Each structure stands twice: as C-alpha cells, then as structure tokens.
Amino acid sequence: MGNLFSNFFELTFKDTDAGYRIPCENTVDFVIELLKNYKGRVCIITGAGISAHVLPTFRSNNNSGIWDILKSPILSKSHFYENPHPSWRLSANIRSLQIQKSLVPSLSHYVIHELIQHNYISKVITQNVDSLHHFDGDDDKVIELHGCVKDYGVCETCNMRRNVDLMQFLNDSEVPRCEVCGAVLKPPVAFFEDMIQKDLRESAYSTINQCDVLFLVGTHCAVDPVLSIAQYAKQIGAIIVEINTETTHATPFADVVLKGACDDVFEQIGQELFPGKEFPKSGVEKNC
C-alpha cells in the first residue's frame, strides 16, 4: 500500500504478464534509441545514488555517517519521537549545504533537466529530499515522493506547519517544538514506516500509466512505493531501464541493465542528443 517499508518478494514475469516486449540490449546506444523512439513517453525515477557526488560527508568508513544512520531503525517513524535528533541533524546538514551553495546538481541532473526541456522525458519521480531536480521550468515535472528539506516542521498534534531555524538547530541541537502545543515537530520528509501522501502516490501512478519507458537511476528500489511503482510499470508493459553500480531489487525484472556510474551513462546520452552542449561536472569522484 502506501507504507514506506515493503515486504520483498522475488518476481517472475511471463511474457503475457508484461505485454509486448521488444528485444533489448544492455548498451547506452540502445538506451539513446529508446529515448528517441519513445520521446515524450519516458519517465525517470531517481534515488540517492544520483546525489552521492555531493553528499560524501554523509558517509563514513566506520558506518557512522548520516547515510549509514539512515539504515537504522532510529530514523523510522516509530522511533522518531524517542530520538528526533538524527533526522533533524540530517535535514539541518542538507539545508546548510544548500545555503553554502555546496549542494549542486550532478552531470546526470543537468542532462535529465535538458531531456525534460526537450520533451524526451515527461516527468521525474524522485525519492531524494535534496531538491536537486529543481531547475527553472521543471517544478511541475518533478514528483518528490519523500518530500524535501524545508525551513519548517510538521506538528502532527495540531496538523500544522511551523517555521524552523535549521541553522539554529546545528548550533544548539535543541529539537524544534510546536509554538502552540509544545509537541516535537517532524521534518517534512518521509520516514521509514511513514505513509506517502495520497496525492503524490496517485500522481506517480498516473505518470506511469502514460509512459512506455521507465528509467530507474541510482535507486535500489528497496522501499515502497517505488518498488511497487516499478513492478506496476513492468506489468503494464513499460520497458524498464536500470542504471546503477549495484544489483538492486529491480534488476531481476529490468529489461535493460547498465552497471556503472550514472554520470558516465548520462554524459554519453547528453553528447549524443545535445551535441556541442557542455554539461557541468562536479569534479568530485562519481559514486552513483
């Protein structure tokens, strides 16, 4: 359903389950042909891998980085009110990077933006909360399933938004509270075990119903609704293209699997579809 955790199971698809299938190749050239042939009917789902180039400080070799903490139950909805500091620290650090202009799009973000502007891609569905898909003119083309970091928190007692000074939190670590009832505020992003907003889920499925090709970029499809969305796309006949450095929950049913850094793949796509255009590079080691 709308629960962020999924009960994983192995999928096996018969040809009749997935509609008409074209012969596919695990090459960038084939992916480029898909973009040309299905122009305007391509959707992209992005995950944390596409932003890894600008969030290295959230990882560590001893598993103490913020992305490592994210894997822990401590950031699940059921544990949030027992210890709200980790999730607020994550939000505040992301906001700090935004303010410092250190949180910048990757080459992949720029190429995807160009694909949107030239009507190759209909919409982007992202699990990320970093707002890196926010380019001028793209806002109505981006569905942020898990919300995004903002300068406010949500009071689940009053069911109201309250302004939050995230930079102040970095200074004093005082958890933001509702100015009316005193309850602990929750960041406006989805937690493990959280419910995804109904309108966002419906918008995502509506997008999938109108696409013939679905890209899965930098996402492990480890949680719902993204896993269910990808499965649904496969079942209604969409061609599934996965771009990732690792095997994921979607790999068994993907039609095209490109193992490698997403920046490398999108650089080739950009060069072919937009010859002569230079896309900014972060200069940071690619890890998506």
Stockholm file with secondary structure:
# STOCKHOLM 1.0

chainA/1-288         MGNLFSNFFELTFKDTDAGYRIPCENTVDFVIELLKNYKGRVCIITGAGISAHVLPTFRSNNNSGIWDILKSPILSKSHFYENPHPSWRLSANIRSLQIQKSLVPSLSHYVIHELIQHNYISKVITQNVDSLHHFDGDDDKVIELHGCVKDYGVCETCNMRRNVDLMQFLNDSEVPRCEVCGAVLKPPVAFFEDMIQKDLRESAYSTINQCDVLFLVGTHCAVDPVLSIAQYAKQIGAIIVEINTETTHATPFADVVLKGACDDVFEQIGQELFPGKEFPKSGVEKNC
#=GR chainA/1-288 SS CCBSSCCCCCCCCCGGGSCCCCCCCSSHHHHHHHHHHTTTCEEEEECGGGGGGGCGGGCCTTSCSHHHHHTSGGGBHHHHTTCCHHHHHHHHHHHHHHHTTCCCCCHHHHHHHHHHHTTSEEEEEECCSSCTTCCTTTGGGEEETTBCCCSEEEETTTTEEEECCHHHHHHHCCCCBCTTTCCBCBCSBCCBTCBCCHHHHHHHHHHHHTCSEEEEESCCCCSTTHHHHHHHHHHTTCEEEEEESSCCSSGGGCSEEEESCHHHHHHHHHHHHSTTCCCCCCCSCCCC
#=GC SS_cons         CCBSSCCCCCCCCCGGGSCCCCCCCSSHHHHHHHHHHTTTCEEEEECGGGGGGGCGGGCCTTSCSHHHHHTSGGGBHHHHTTCCHHHHHHHHHHHHHHHTTCCCCCHHHHHHHHHHHTTSEEEEEECCSSCTTCCTTTGGGEEETTBCCCSEEEETTTTEEEECCHHHHHHHCCCCBCTTTCCBCBCSBCCBTCBCCHHHHHHHHHHHHTCSEEEEESCCCCSTTHHHHHHHHHHTTCEEEEEESSCCSSGGGCSEEEESCHHHHHHHHHHHHSTTCCCCCCCSCCCC
//
